[in-house]
């Protein structure tokens, strides 16, 4: 299986940074783990690459009604589950190799019982003193995660 580069982004809260856009252009697909806030962000992502997004607690209005709370993907040999709030993940029902989530605005790349849990952090407006981050997930024979710290203002 050839490797697939996936741009993983979350908690943009209506802001799609130019630096994030440049990174996403080098990915074959994009996953947004919720709190998009504005449909224009989702439309811009879909212009870059095929995009899977889930509904976050801040995603309201008719545009957000099409978004699911949980998305399940199969990419090559890898199964993925995407949720905004990790509390919506049911490990018994939603078996996966990779679980992607957002909500906390804190980057996390951790293996638990053979499952990779990935939170790309927040790529939107700065919150408190937390860094502005996203991730590039590469799925091939193995899984690799690159943490990307964004520096640009927009």
N, CA, C and O atoms as a GROMACS GRO file, in nm:
protein
  616
    1UNK      N    1   0.084  -0.118   0.000
    1UNK     CA    2   0.000   0.000   0.000
    1UNK      C    3   0.089   0.124   0.000
    1UNK      O    4   0.180   0.136   0.082
    2UNK      N    5   0.062   0.215  -0.090
    2UNK     CA    6   0.139   0.340  -0.089
    2UNK      C    7   0.086   0.429   0.024
    2UNK      O    8  -0.032   0.424   0.058
    3UNK      N    9   0.174   0.508   0.079
    3UNK     CA   10   0.139   0.592   0.194
    3UNK      C   11   0.042   0.702   0.153
    3UNK      O   12   0.049   0.755   0.042
    4UNK      N   13  -0.049   0.733   0.244
    4UNK     CA   14  -0.147   0.840   0.225
    4UNK      C   15  -0.123   0.947   0.330
    4UNK      O   16  -0.120   0.918   0.450
    5UNK      N   17  -0.105   1.072   0.284
    5UNK     CA   18  -0.087   1.186   0.375
    5UNK      C   19  -0.222   1.251   0.401
    5UNK      O   20  -0.295   1.288   0.309
    6UNK      N   21  -0.255   1.263   0.529
    6UNK     CA   22  -0.383   1.317   0.571
    6UNK      C   23  -0.358   1.441   0.656
    6UNK      O   24  -0.290   1.434   0.759
    7UNK      N   25  -0.413   1.553   0.615
    7UNK     CA   26  -0.408   1.673   0.697
    7UNK      C   27  -0.515   1.664   0.803
    7UNK      O   28  -0.633   1.644   0.771
    8UNK      N   29  -0.476   1.677   0.928
    8UNK     CA   30  -0.572   1.665   1.039
    8UNK      C   31  -0.577   1.800   1.110
    8UNK      O   32  -0.475   1.852   1.156
    9UNK      N   33  -0.697   1.856   1.116
    9UNK     CA   34  -0.715   1.990   1.169
    9UNK      C   35  -0.841   1.991   1.255
    9UNK      O   36  -0.933   1.911   1.233
   10UNK      N   37  -0.846   2.080   1.351
   10UNK     CA   38  -0.964   2.088   1.437
   10UNK      C   39  -0.974   2.227   1.497
   10UNK      O   40  -0.879   2.305   1.497
   11UNK      N   41  -1.092   2.254   1.549
   11UNK     CA   42  -1.117   2.376   1.626
   11UNK      C   43  -1.065   2.501   1.554
   11UNK      O   44  -0.993   2.582   1.612
   12UNK      N   45  -1.104   2.514   1.427
   12UNK     CA   46  -1.064   2.632   1.350
   12UNK      C   47  -1.149   2.753   1.388
   12UNK      O   48  -1.106   2.867   1.370
   13UNK      N   49  -1.268   2.731   1.439
   13UNK     CA   50  -1.356   2.838   1.487
   13UNK      C   51  -1.364   2.955   1.388
   13UNK      O   52  -1.350   3.071   1.425
   14UNK      N   53  -1.387   2.920   1.261
   14UNK     CA   54  -1.409   3.022   1.159
   14UNK      C   55  -1.284   3.077   1.095
   14UNK      O   56  -1.294   3.162   1.007
   15UNK      N   57  -1.166   3.033   1.137
   15UNK     CA   58  -1.040   3.086   1.085
   15UNK      C   59  -0.959   2.975   1.018
   15UNK      O   60  -0.917   2.880   1.083
   16UNK      N   61  -0.937   2.990   0.888
   16UNK     CA   62  -0.849   2.897   0.817
   16UNK      C   63  -0.721   2.973   0.784
   16UNK      O   64  -0.719   3.057   0.694
   17UNK      N   65  -0.617   2.944   0.855
   17UNK     CA   66  -0.490   3.014   0.841
   17UNK      C   67  -0.422   2.980   0.709
   17UNK      O   68  -0.430   2.867   0.662
   18UNK      N   69  -0.355   3.079   0.650
   18UNK     CA   70  -0.286   3.055   0.523
   18UNK      C   71  -0.175   2.952   0.540
   18UNK      O   72  -0.150   2.874   0.448
   19UNK      N   73  -0.110   2.950   0.653
   19UNK     CA   74  -0.005   2.851   0.679
   19UNK      C   75  -0.063   2.710   0.682
   19UNK      O   76  -0.002   2.616   0.630
   20UNK      N   77  -0.180   2.695   0.742
   20UNK     CA   78  -0.247   2.564   0.745
   20UNK      C   79  -0.287   2.522   0.604
   20UNK      O   80  -0.270   2.406   0.567
   21UNK      N   81  -0.339   2.615   0.528
   21UNK     CA   82  -0.379   2.586   0.390
   21UNK      C   83  -0.260   2.535   0.308
   21UNK      O   84  -0.274   2.440   0.232
   22UNK      N   85  -0.145   2.597   0.325
   22UNK     CA   86  -0.025   2.556   0.250
   22UNK      C   87   0.013   2.412   0.286
   22UNK      O   88   0.052   2.334   0.199
   23UNK      N   89   0.004   2.376   0.412
   23UNK     CA   90   0.037   2.240   0.455
   23UNK      C   91  -0.065   2.141   0.400
   23UNK      O   92  -0.028   2.033   0.354
   24UNK      N   93  -0.192   2.177   0.405
   24UNK     CA   94  -0.298   2.088   0.359
   24UNK      C   95  -0.290   2.061   0.209
   24UNK      O   96  -0.334   1.956   0.163
   25UNK      N   97  -0.235   2.154   0.133
   25UNK     CA   98  -0.220   2.134  -0.012
   25UNK      C   99  -0.128   2.016  -0.045
   25UNK      O  100  -0.132   1.964  -0.156
   26UNK      N  101  -0.045   1.975   0.050
   26UNK     CA  102   0.045   1.861   0.029
   26UNK      C  103  -0.013   1.730   0.082
   26UNK      O  104   0.059   1.632   0.097
   27UNK      N  105  -0.143   1.729   0.109
   27UNK     CA  106  -0.210   1.610   0.162
   27UNK      C  107  -0.312   1.559   0.060
   27UNK      O  108  -0.369   1.637  -0.017
   28UNK      N  109  -0.335   1.427   0.061
   28UNK     CA  110  -0.432   1.370  -0.031
   28UNK      C  111  -0.575   1.381   0.020
   28UNK      O  112  -0.670   1.379  -0.058
   29UNK      N  113  -0.589   1.393   0.151
   29UNK     CA  114  -0.722   1.406   0.210
   29UNK      C  115  -0.709   1.489   0.338
   29UNK      O  116  -0.600   1.504   0.393
   30UNK      N  117  -0.822   1.542   0.385
   30UNK     CA  118  -0.826   1.626   0.504
   30UNK      C  119  -0.931   1.571   0.599
   30UNK      O  120  -1.039   1.529   0.557
   31UNK      N  121  -0.898   1.573   0.728
   31UNK     CA  122  -0.996   1.540   0.832
   31UNK      C  123  -1.006   1.661   0.924
   31UNK      O  124  -0.906   1.709   0.976
   32UNK      N  125  -1.128   1.709   0.943
   32UNK     CA  126  -1.154   1.820   1.037
   32UNK      C  127  -1.234   1.761   1.153
   32UNK      O  128  -1.344   1.708   1.133
   33UNK      N  129  -1.179   1.773   1.274
   33UNK     CA  130  -1.241   1.711   1.392
   33UNK      C  131  -1.336   1.806   1.465
   33UNK      O  132  -1.348   1.799   1.588
   34UNK      N  133  -1.402   1.894   1.392
   34UNK     CA  134  -1.512   1.973   1.447
   34UNK      C  135  -1.475   2.109   1.502
   34UNK      O  136  -1.358   2.145   1.517
   35UNK      N  137  -1.580   2.184   1.533
   35UNK     CA  138  -1.575   2.326   1.568
   35UNK      C  139  -1.517   2.406   1.451
   35UNK      O  140  -1.418   2.478   1.463
   36UNK      N  141  -1.585   2.389   1.339
   36UNK     CA  142  -1.554   2.458   1.214
   36UNK      C  143  -1.606   2.602   1.225
   36UNK      O  144  -1.538   2.697   1.185
   37UNK      N  145  -1.725   2.617   1.279
   37UNK     CA  146  -1.794   2.744   1.306
   37UNK      C  147  -1.850   2.815   1.184
   37UNK      O  148  -1.956   2.877   1.195
   38UNK      N  149  -1.784   2.810   1.071
   38UNK     CA  150  -1.830   2.880   0.951
   38UNK      C  151  -1.826   2.786   0.832
   38UNK      O  152  -1.726   2.718   0.810
   39UNK      N  153  -1.934   2.780   0.753
   39UNK     CA  154  -1.935   2.690   0.638
   39UNK      C  155  -1.826   2.724   0.536
   39UNK      O  156  -1.783   2.636   0.462
   40UNK      N  157  -1.782   2.850   0.532
   40UNK     CA  158  -1.678   2.888   0.437
   40UNK      C  159  -1.547   2.813   0.462
   40UNK      O  160  -1.473   2.785   0.369
   41UNK      N  161  -1.519   2.781   0.588
   41UNK     CA  162  -1.398   2.706   0.620
   41UNK      C  163  -1.406   2.567   0.557
   41UNK      O  164  -1.310   2.520   0.495
   42UNK      N  165  -1.518   2.502   0.573
   42UNK     CA  166  -1.538   2.368   0.516
   42UNK      C  167  -1.532   2.374   0.364
   42UNK      O  168  -1.472   2.287   0.300
   43UNK      N  169  -1.593   2.475   0.304
   43UNK     CA  170  -1.590   2.490   0.158
   43UNK      C  171  -1.446   2.509   0.109
   43UNK      O  172  -1.408   2.452   0.007
   44UNK      N  173  -1.368   2.588   0.180
   44UNK     CA  174  -1.228   2.611   0.141
   44UNK      C  175  -1.147   2.482   0.151
   44UNK      O  176  -1.065   2.453   0.065
   45UNK      N  177  -1.170   2.404   0.257
   45UNK     CA  178  -1.100   2.276   0.272
   45UNK      C  179  -1.134   2.181   0.159
   45UNK      O  180  -1.046   2.113   0.105
   46UNK      N  181  -1.262   2.176   0.122
   46UNK     CA  182  -1.306   2.086   0.015
   46UNK      C  183  -1.246   2.125  -0.120
   46UNK      O  184  -1.236   2.041  -0.209
   47UNK      N  185  -1.207   2.251  -0.137
   47UNK     CA  186  -1.140   2.295  -0.261
   47UNK      C  187  -0.995   2.245  -0.266
   47UNK      O  188  -0.936   2.234  -0.374
   48UNK      N  189  -0.938   2.216  -0.149
   48UNK     CA  190  -0.799   2.172  -0.141
   48UNK      C  191  -0.788   2.022  -0.166
   48UNK      O  192  -0.707   1.978  -0.247
   49UNK      N  193  -0.871   1.944  -0.095
   49UNK     CA  194  -0.865   1.797  -0.104
   49UNK      C  195  -0.996   1.741  -0.049
   49UNK      O  196  -1.069   1.811   0.022
   50UNK      N  197  -1.028   1.615  -0.082
   50UNK     CA  198  -1.147   1.554  -0.023
   50UNK      C  199  -1.141   1.567   0.130
   50UNK      O  200  -1.039   1.538   0.192
   51UNK      N  201  -1.251   1.610   0.188
   51UNK     CA  202  -1.254   1.643   0.330
   51UNK      C  203  -1.364   1.566   0.402
   51UNK      O  204  -1.477   1.558   0.356
   52UNK      N  205  -1.328   1.509   0.517
   52UNK     CA  206  -1.423   1.448   0.608
   52UNK      C  207  -1.425   1.535   0.733
   52UNK      O  208  -1.320   1.566   0.789
   53UNK      N  209  -1.544   1.574   0.776
   53UNK     CA  210  -1.556   1.660   0.894
   53UNK      C  211  -1.668   1.608   0.983
   53UNK      O  212  -1.767   1.551   0.935
   54UNK      N  213  -1.652   1.630   1.112
   54UNK     CA  214  -1.757   1.597   1.208
   54UNK      C  215  -1.806   1.726   1.273
   54UNK      O  216  -1.739   1.829   1.271
   55UNK      N  217  -1.926   1.717   1.331
   55UNK     CA  218  -1.987   1.834   1.394
   55UNK      C  219  -1.933   1.852   1.535
   55UNK      O  220  -1.934   1.758   1.616
   56UNK      N  221  -1.887   1.971   1.564
   56UNK     CA  222  -1.844   2.006   1.698
   56UNK      C  223  -1.955   2.079   1.772
   56UNK      O  224  -2.058   2.110   1.714
   57UNK      N  225  -1.934   2.106   1.898
   57UNK     CA  226  -2.035   2.172   1.979
   57UNK      C  227  -2.063   2.315   1.934
   57UNK      O  228  -2.168   2.370   1.968
   58UNK      N  229  -1.972   2.376   1.858
   58UNK     CA  230  -1.992   2.512   1.808
   58UNK      C  231  -2.047   2.515   1.665
   58UNK      O  232  -2.070   2.623   1.610
   59UNK      N  233  -2.067   2.400   1.606
   59UNK     CA  234  -2.116   2.392   1.469
   59UNK      C  235  -2.268   2.384   1.469
   59UNK      O  236  -2.326   2.277   1.486
   60UNK      N  237  -2.331   2.499   1.448
   60UNK     CA  238  -2.476   2.508   1.453
   60UNK      C  239  -2.527   2.575   1.326
   60UNK      O  240  -2.452   2.644   1.256
   61UNK      N  241  -2.652   2.553   1.298
   61UNK     CA  242  -2.714   2.611   1.179
   61UNK      C  243  -2.737   2.504   1.075
   61UNK      O  244  -2.691   2.390   1.087
   62UNK      N  245  -2.810   2.543   0.972
   62UNK     CA  246  -2.850   2.445   0.870
   62UNK      C  247  -2.729   2.384   0.799
   62UNK      O  248  -2.733   2.266   0.763
   63UNK      N  249  -2.621   2.461   0.779
   63UNK     CA  250  -2.503   2.407   0.710
   63UNK      C  251  -2.441   2.292   0.789
   63UNK      O  252  -2.384   2.200   0.730
   64UNK      N  253  -2.451   2.296   0.923
   64UNK     CA  254  -2.387   2.194   1.008
   64UNK      C  255  -2.472   2.069   1.023
   64UNK      O  256  -2.423   1.967   1.072
   65UNK      N  257  -2.598   2.075   0.982
   65UNK     CA  258  -2.686   1.959   0.998
   65UNK      C  259  -2.640   1.838   0.920
   65UNK      O  260  -2.672   1.725   0.957
   66UNK      N  261  -2.564   1.859   0.812
   66UNK     CA  262  -2.516   1.745   0.732
   66UNK      C  263  -2.397   1.674   0.797
   66UNK      O  264  -2.361   1.563   0.758
   67UNK      N  265  -2.338   1.739   0.896
   67UNK     CA  266  -2.221   1.681   0.963
   67UNK      C  267  -2.266   1.580   1.070
   67UNK      O  268  -2.360   1.605   1.144
   68UNK      N  269  -2.196   1.468   1.076
   68UNK     CA  270  -2.226   1.365   1.176
   68UNK      C  271  -2.142   1.389   1.301
   68UNK      O  272  -2.040   1.458   1.297
   69UNK      N  273  -2.186   1.331   1.410
   69UNK     CA  274  -2.109   1.335   1.535
   69UNK      C  275  -1.988   1.243   1.524
   69UNK      O  276  -1.880   1.273   1.574
   70UNK      N  277  -2.008   1.129   1.457
   70UNK     CA  278  -1.901   1.029   1.440
   70UNK      C  279  -1.890   0.992   1.293
   70UNK      O  280  -1.990   0.967   1.226
   71UNK      N  281  -1.768   0.990   1.242
   71UNK     CA  282  -1.741   0.942   1.106
   71UNK      C  283  -1.646   0.824   1.116
   71UNK      O  284  -1.555   0.823   1.199
   72UNK      N  285  -1.669   0.724   1.033
   72UNK     CA  286  -1.582   0.608   1.026
   72UNK      C  287  -1.522   0.603   0.886
   72UNK      O  288  -1.594   0.614   0.786
   73UNK      N  289  -1.390   0.586   0.880
   73UNK     CA  290  -1.321   0.581   0.751
   73UNK      C  291  -1.234   0.457   0.743
   73UNK      O  292  -1.184   0.407   0.844
   74UNK      N  293  -1.216   0.409   0.623
   74UNK     CA  294  -1.120   0.302   0.596
   74UNK      C  295  -1.024   0.356   0.492
   74UNK      O  296  -1.065   0.386   0.380
   75UNK      N  297  -0.898   0.368   0.528
   75UNK     CA  298  -0.795   0.416   0.436
   75UNK      C  299  -0.689   0.308   0.428
   75UNK      O  300  -0.613   0.286   0.523
   76UNK      N  301  -0.685   0.241   0.315
   76UNK     CA  302  -0.596   0.126   0.302
   76UNK      C  303  -0.635   0.022   0.405
   76UNK      O  304  -0.752  -0.016   0.415
   77UNK      N  305  -0.536  -0.025   0.481
   77UNK     CA  306  -0.563  -0.126   0.585
   77UNK      C  307  -0.603  -0.064   0.718
   77UNK      O  308  -0.626  -0.137   0.814
   78UNK      N  309  -0.613   0.066   0.725
   78UNK     CA  310  -0.634   0.137   0.851
   78UNK      C  311  -0.779   0.180   0.868
   78UNK      O  312  -0.839   0.238   0.776
   79UNK      N  313  -0.835   0.153   0.984
   79UNK     CA  314  -0.969   0.201   1.018
   79UNK      C  315  -0.955   0.321   1.110
   79UNK      O  316  -0.875   0.321   1.204
   80UNK      N  317  -1.035   0.424   1.082
   80UNK     CA  318  -1.030   0.548   1.160
   80UNK      C  319  -1.170   0.583   1.208
   80UNK      O  320  -1.269   0.559   1.140
   81UNK      N  321  -1.175   0.641   1.327
   81UNK     CA  322  -1.298   0.698   1.380
   81UNK      C  323  -1.267   0.844   1.412
   81UNK      O  324  -1.164   0.874   1.472
   82UNK      N  325  -1.357   0.933   1.369
   82UNK     CA  326  -1.340   1.075   1.394
   82UNK      C  327  -1.459   1.124   1.476
   82UNK      O  328  -1.574   1.100   1.439
   83UNK      N  329  -1.430   1.192   1.586
   83UNK     CA  330  -1.532   1.255   1.671
   83UNK      C  331  -1.476   1.391   1.715
   83UNK      O  332  -1.355   1.412   1.711
   84UNK      N  333  -1.562   1.480   1.757
   84UNK     CA  334  -1.512   1.607   1.809
   84UNK      C  335  -1.473   1.590   1.956
   84UNK      O  336  -1.360   1.621   1.995
   85UNK      N  337  -1.566   1.543   2.034
   85UNK     CA  338  -1.543   1.525   2.178
   85UNK      C  339  -1.512   1.378   2.203
   85UNK      O  340  -1.590   1.291   2.166
   86UNK      N  341  -1.399   1.351   2.264
   86UNK     CA  342  -1.358   1.212   2.289
   86UNK      C  343  -1.462   1.136   2.370
   86UNK      O  344  -1.467   1.013   2.363
   87UNK      N  345  -1.546   1.206   2.445
   87UNK     CA  346  -1.652   1.140   2.521
   87UNK      C  347  -1.757   1.078   2.430
   87UNK      O  348  -1.836   0.995   2.475
   88UNK      N  349  -1.761   1.119   2.303
   88UNK     CA  350  -1.854   1.059   2.207
   88UNK      C  351  -1.798   0.931   2.144
   88UNK      O  352  -1.867   0.865   2.066
   89UNK      N  353  -1.675   0.897   2.176
   89UNK     CA  354  -1.613   0.775   2.124
   89UNK      C  355  -1.650   0.659   2.215
   89UNK      O  356  -1.630   0.663   2.336
   90UNK      N  357  -1.705   0.554   2.154
   90UNK     CA  358  -1.743   0.433   2.227
   90UNK      C  359  -1.646   0.322   2.185
   90UNK      O  360  -1.661   0.266   2.076
   91UNK      N  361  -1.546   0.289   2.269
   91UNK     CA  362  -1.445   0.191   2.228
   91UNK      C  363  -1.501   0.052   2.201
   91UNK      O  364  -1.440  -0.026   2.128
   92UNK      N  365  -1.615   0.019   2.258
   92UNK     CA  366  -1.675  -0.111   2.232
   92UNK      C  367  -1.739  -0.115   2.094
   92UNK      O  368  -1.723  -0.212   2.020
   93UNK      N  369  -1.810  -0.009   2.060
   93UNK     CA  370  -1.883  -0.002   1.933
   93UNK      C  371  -1.795   0.048   1.819
   93UNK      O  372  -1.805  -0.001   1.706
   94UNK      N  373  -1.708   0.144   1.847
   94UNK     CA  374  -1.630   0.210   1.743
   94UNK      C  375  -1.486   0.161   1.740
   94UNK      O  376  -1.394   0.238   1.766
   95UNK      N  377  -1.466   0.035   1.709
   95UNK     CA  378  -1.330  -0.019   1.703
   95UNK      C  379  -1.255   0.046   1.587
   95UNK      O  380  -1.309   0.063   1.478
   96UNK      N  381  -1.129   0.083   1.614
   96UNK     CA  382  -1.051   0.151   1.512
   96UNK      C  383  -0.903   0.137   1.543
   96UNK      O  384  -0.863   0.107   1.655
   97UNK      N  385  -0.822   0.160   1.439
   97UNK     CA  386  -0.677   0.166   1.456
   97UNK      C  387  -0.635   0.306   1.501
   97UNK      O  388  -0.539   0.323   1.576
   98UNK      N  389  -0.711   0.408   1.452
   98UNK     CA  390  -0.680   0.547   1.481
   98UNK      C  391  -0.809   0.618   1.522
   98UNK      O  392  -0.911   0.606   1.454
   99UNK      N  393  -0.804   0.692   1.633
   99UNK     CA  394  -0.916   0.775   1.678
   99UNK      C  395  -0.869   0.919   1.672
   99UNK      O  396  -0.772   0.957   1.737
  100UNK      N  397  -0.941   0.999   1.594
  100UNK     CA  398  -0.909   1.141   1.580
  100UNK      C  399  -1.018   1.221   1.648
  100UNK      O  400  -1.137   1.196   1.627
  101UNK      N  401  -0.976   1.318   1.730
  101UNK     CA  402  -1.074   1.401   1.800
  101UNK      C  403  -1.017   1.541   1.821
  101UNK      O  404  -0.899   1.565   1.796
  102UNK      N  405  -1.101   1.631   1.866
  102UNK     CA  406  -1.062   1.769   1.891
  102UNK      C  407  -1.114   1.814   2.027
  102UNK      O  408  -1.101   1.742   2.126
  103UNK      N  409  -1.172   1.933   2.030
  103UNK     CA  410  -1.243   1.990   2.144
  103UNK      C  411  -1.156   2.050   2.252
  103UNK      O  412  -1.186   2.160   2.300
  104UNK      N  413  -1.049   1.986   2.292
  104UNK     CA  414  -0.968   2.034   2.406
  104UNK      C  415  -0.869   2.143   2.367
  104UNK      O  416  -0.816   2.212   2.454
  105UNK      N  417  -0.846   2.159   2.237
  105UNK     CA  418  -0.747   2.254   2.185
  105UNK      C  419  -0.604   2.214   2.220
  105UNK      O  420  -0.511   2.293   2.203
  106UNK      N  421  -0.584   2.092   2.270
  106UNK     CA  422  -0.452   2.045   2.312
  106UNK      C  423  -0.408   1.928   2.224
  106UNK      O  424  -0.481   1.830   2.208
  107UNK      N  425  -0.288   1.940   2.168
  107UNK     CA  426  -0.233   1.834   2.084
  107UNK      C  427  -0.210   1.709   2.169
  107UNK      O  428  -0.164   1.716   2.282
  108UNK      N  429  -0.245   1.594   2.111
  108UNK     CA  430  -0.221   1.465   2.176
  108UNK      C  431  -0.190   1.363   2.068
  108UNK      O  432  -0.261   1.354   1.968
  109UNK      N  433  -0.085   1.286   2.088
  109UNK     CA  434  -0.047   1.177   1.998
  109UNK      C  435  -0.005   1.064   2.091
  109UNK      O  436   0.108   1.060   2.139
  110UNK      N  437  -0.099   0.972   2.115
  110UNK     CA  438  -0.076   0.872   2.219
  110UNK      C  439  -0.135   0.737   2.177
  110UNK      O  440  -0.246   0.730   2.124
  111UNK      N  441  -0.059   0.632   2.203
  111UNK     CA  442  -0.110   0.497   2.177
  111UNK      C  443  -0.165   0.440   2.307
  111UNK      O  444  -0.100   0.444   2.411
  112UNK      N  445  -0.286   0.386   2.297
  112UNK     CA  446  -0.351   0.321   2.411
  112UNK      C  447  -0.403   0.186   2.366
  112UNK      O  448  -0.492   0.179   2.281
  113UNK      N  449  -0.350   0.080   2.423
  113UNK     CA  450  -0.394  -0.056   2.391
  113UNK      C  451  -0.395  -0.082   2.240
  113UNK      O  452  -0.488  -0.142   2.187
  114UNK      N  453  -0.290  -0.037   2.172
  114UNK     CA  454  -0.277  -0.062   2.029
  114UNK      C  455  -0.356   0.032   1.940
  114UNK      O  456  -0.358   0.013   1.819
  115UNK      N  457  -0.422   0.133   1.997
  115UNK     CA  458  -0.500   0.229   1.921
  115UNK      C  459  -0.432   0.366   1.932
  115UNK      O  460  -0.396   0.409   2.042
  116UNK      N  461  -0.414   0.433   1.818
  116UNK     CA  462  -0.356   0.566   1.819
  116UNK      C  463  -0.467   0.668   1.843
  116UNK      O  464  -0.566   0.671   1.770
  117UNK      N  465  -0.450   0.751   1.946
  117UNK     CA  466  -0.542   0.861   1.973
  117UNK      C  467  -0.470   0.989   1.932
  117UNK      O  468  -0.362   1.020   1.982
  118UNK      N  469  -0.532   1.063   1.839
  118UNK     CA  470  -0.471   1.184   1.784
  118UNK      C  471  -0.566   1.302   1.796
  118UNK      O  472  -0.676   1.300   1.742
  119UNK      N  473  -0.522   1.404   1.869
  119UNK     CA  474  -0.591   1.532   1.873
  119UNK      C  475  -0.493   1.633   1.813
  119UNK      O  476  -0.386   1.656   1.869
  120UNK      N  477  -0.529   1.694   1.699
  120UNK     CA  478  -0.436   1.786   1.634
  120UNK      C  479  -0.422   1.919   1.707
  120UNK      O  480  -0.340   2.003   1.668
  121UNK      N  481  -0.500   1.940   1.812
  121UNK     CA  482  -0.501   2.070   1.880
  121UNK      C  483  -0.589   2.167   1.804
  121UNK      O  484  -0.673   2.125   1.724
  122UNK      N  485  -0.572   2.294   1.828
  122UNK     CA  486  -0.654   2.396   1.764
  122UNK      C  487  -0.573   2.474   1.662
  122UNK      O  488  -0.463   2.522   1.691
  123UNK      N  489  -0.629   2.487   1.540
  123UNK     CA  490  -0.566   2.566   1.435
  123UNK      C  491  -0.638   2.700   1.418
  123UNK      O  492  -0.607   2.776   1.326
  124UNK      N  493  -0.732   2.729   1.506
  124UNK     CA  494  -0.809   2.852   1.497
  124UNK      C  495  -0.750   2.964   1.580
  124UNK      O  496  -0.630   2.966   1.606
  125UNK      N  497  -0.835   3.057   1.623
  125UNK     CA  498  -0.786   3.168   1.706
  125UNK      C  499  -0.720   3.115   1.833
  125UNK      O  500  -0.764   3.016   1.891
  126UNK      N  501  -0.614   3.184   1.875
  126UNK     CA  502  -0.541   3.141   1.994
  126UNK      C  503  -0.634   3.141   2.116
  126UNK      O  504  -0.716   3.232   2.133
  127UNK      N  505  -0.620   3.039   2.197
  127UNK     CA  506  -0.698   3.026   2.319
  127UNK      C  507  -0.599   3.016   2.434
  127UNK      O  508  -0.516   2.926   2.439
  128UNK      N  509  -0.610   3.108   2.526
  128UNK     CA  510  -0.520   3.112   2.641
  128UNK      C  511  -0.376   3.116   2.590
  128UNK      O  512  -0.345   3.192   2.498
  129UNK      N  513  -0.289   3.036   2.647
  129UNK     CA  514  -0.149   3.034   2.601
  129UNK      C  515  -0.118   2.907   2.524
  129UNK      O  516  -0.001   2.874   2.504
  130UNK      N  517  -0.221   2.836   2.480
  130UNK     CA  518  -0.200   2.710   2.408
  130UNK      C  519  -0.141   2.737   2.270
  130UNK      O  520  -0.177   2.835   2.205
  131UNK      N  521  -0.049   2.650   2.225
  131UNK     CA  522   0.005   2.666   2.090
  131UNK      C  523  -0.102   2.639   1.985
  131UNK      O  524  -0.200   2.569   2.012
  132UNK      N  525  -0.083   2.693   1.867
  132UNK     CA  526  -0.174   2.673   1.755
  132UNK      C  527  -0.116   2.558   1.672
  132UNK      O  528  -0.008   2.571   1.614
  133UNK      N  529  -0.188   2.446   1.668
  133UNK     CA  530  -0.131   2.326   1.607
  133UNK      C  531  -0.229   2.255   1.514
  133UNK      O  532  -0.350   2.278   1.518
  134UNK      N  533  -0.173   2.169   1.432
  134UNK     CA  534  -0.246   2.074   1.349
  134UNK      C  535  -0.154   1.954   1.332
  134UNK      O  536  -0.046   1.950   1.391
  135UNK      N  537  -0.194   1.857   1.252
  135UNK     CA  538  -0.110   1.739   1.234
  135UNK      C  539  -0.117   1.690   1.090
  135UNK      O  540  -0.213   1.716   1.018
  136UNK      N  541  -0.013   1.619   1.052
  136UNK     CA  542  -0.014   1.544   0.926
  136UNK      C  543   0.004   1.397   0.965
  136UNK      O  544   0.105   1.358   1.022
  137UNK      N  545  -0.097   1.319   0.933
  137UNK     CA  546  -0.100   1.176   0.962
  137UNK      C  547  -0.065   1.103   0.833
  137UNK      O  548  -0.130   1.124   0.730
  138UNK      N  549   0.035   1.017   0.838
  138UNK     CA  550   0.071   0.938   0.720
  138UNK      C  551   0.040   0.792   0.750
  138UNK      O  552   0.090   0.734   0.847
  139UNK      N  553  -0.043   0.734   0.664
  139UNK     CA  554  -0.081   0.593   0.677
  139UNK      C  555  -0.018   0.515   0.562
  139UNK      O  556  -0.049   0.539   0.446
  140UNK      N  557   0.069   0.424   0.596
  140UNK     CA  558   0.133   0.336   0.499
  140UNK      C  559   0.146   0.200   0.564
  140UNK      O  560   0.049   0.149   0.622
  141UNK      N  561   0.264   0.141   0.556
  141UNK     CA  562   0.287   0.016   0.629
  141UNK      C  563   0.281   0.044   0.779
  141UNK      O  564   0.240  -0.042   0.857
  142UNK      N  565   0.321   0.165   0.817
  142UNK     CA  566   0.314   0.210   0.956
  142UNK      C  567   0.242   0.343   0.961
  142UNK      O  568   0.214   0.404   0.857
  143UNK      N  569   0.211   0.387   1.081
  143UNK     CA  570   0.148   0.516   1.103
  143UNK      C  571   0.252   0.613   1.155
  143UNK      O  572   0.327   0.582   1.247
  144UNK      N  573   0.256   0.732   1.096
  144UNK     CA  574   0.341   0.837   1.151
  144UNK      C  575   0.258   0.963   1.168
  144UNK      O  576   0.165   0.989   1.091
  145UNK      N  577   0.292   1.040   1.269
  145UNK     CA  578   0.223   1.166   1.297
  145UNK      C  579   0.327   1.276   1.305
  145UNK      O  580   0.427   1.265   1.377
  146UNK      N  581   0.302   1.382   1.231
  146UNK     CA  582   0.386   1.501   1.238
  146UNK      C  583   0.305   1.612   1.303
  146UNK      O  584   0.201   1.652   1.251
  147UNK      N  585   0.352   1.661   1.416
  147UNK     CA  586   0.289   1.776   1.480
  147UNK      C  587   0.338   1.901   1.410
  147UNK      O  588   0.458   1.919   1.389
  148UNK      N  589   0.244   1.989   1.372
  148UNK     CA  590   0.277   2.113   1.304
  148UNK      C  591   0.232   2.228   1.394
  148UNK      O  592   0.114   2.239   1.428
  149UNK      N  593   0.326   2.312   1.433
  149UNK     CA  594   0.294   2.431   1.511
  149UNK      C  595   0.288   2.548   1.415
  149UNK      O  596   0.384   2.579   1.344
  150UNK      N  597   0.171   2.614   1.413
  150UNK     CA  598   0.148   2.726   1.321
  150UNK      C  599   0.189   2.856   1.386
  150UNK      O  600   0.166   2.879   1.504
  151UNK      N  601   0.250   2.941   1.306
  151UNK     CA  602   0.300   3.068   1.358
  151UNK      C  603   0.228   3.189   1.301
  151UNK      O  604   0.227   3.296   1.362
  152UNK      N  605   0.166   3.172   1.183
  152UNK     CA  606   0.105   3.286   1.116
  152UNK      C  607  -0.019   3.335   1.189
  152UNK      O  608  -0.083   3.259   1.261
  153UNK      N  609  -0.051   3.461   1.170
  153UNK     CA  610  -0.169   3.520   1.235
  153UNK      C  611  -0.296   3.484   1.160
  153UNK      O  612  -0.402   3.474   1.222
  154UNK      N  613  -0.288   3.463   1.029
  154UNK     CA  614  -0.408   3.425   0.952
  154UNK      C  615  -0.368   3.360   0.822
  154UNK      O  616  -0.455   3.321   0.744
   0.00000   0.00000   0.00000
